[in-house]
Amino acid sequence: MTRFAWPSYKDPWECIVTSVHLDGTASALEINDDHFRVDAFDDMWNSAEIAVEVSTDEPRPASLEDLQAYVLITCNATQLRRSQPLELDDTVSTTKFKGILKISRSALSGKATLTAQIVGTH
């Protein structure tokens, strides 16, 4: 069921946090795959690097061009809205984007939300 007048993907894309590095060191933090949550409140850190992959097995809809992906982190308490472009992974047969979001702890307070945005032109 198409909900838009322009071509779109039928199924949601898969978004995976593949790793978290705190202050440049791989962290043993558990990532909750259902809610993409990382509990880092008790750890002492100044900066985080979050590696993300966004992918789909679905073929690109006809006439959808210039496909791009971004990861967006938002934090209501600090009014942060930061996006990071993801790069297309040409080494796989599926459509996959990946990248690393770098964020300082001082930019966050309390809960932050990480989402992926896929855009294209028609």
Buried (B, 14 or more C-beta within 10 A) or exposed (E): EEEEEEBEBEEEBEBBBEEBBBEEEEBEBEBEEEEBBBEBEEBEBEBBBBBBBBBBEEEEBEEBEEBBBBBBBBBEEEEBEBEBEBEEBEEEEEBBBBBBBEBEBEBBEEEBEBEBEBEBEE
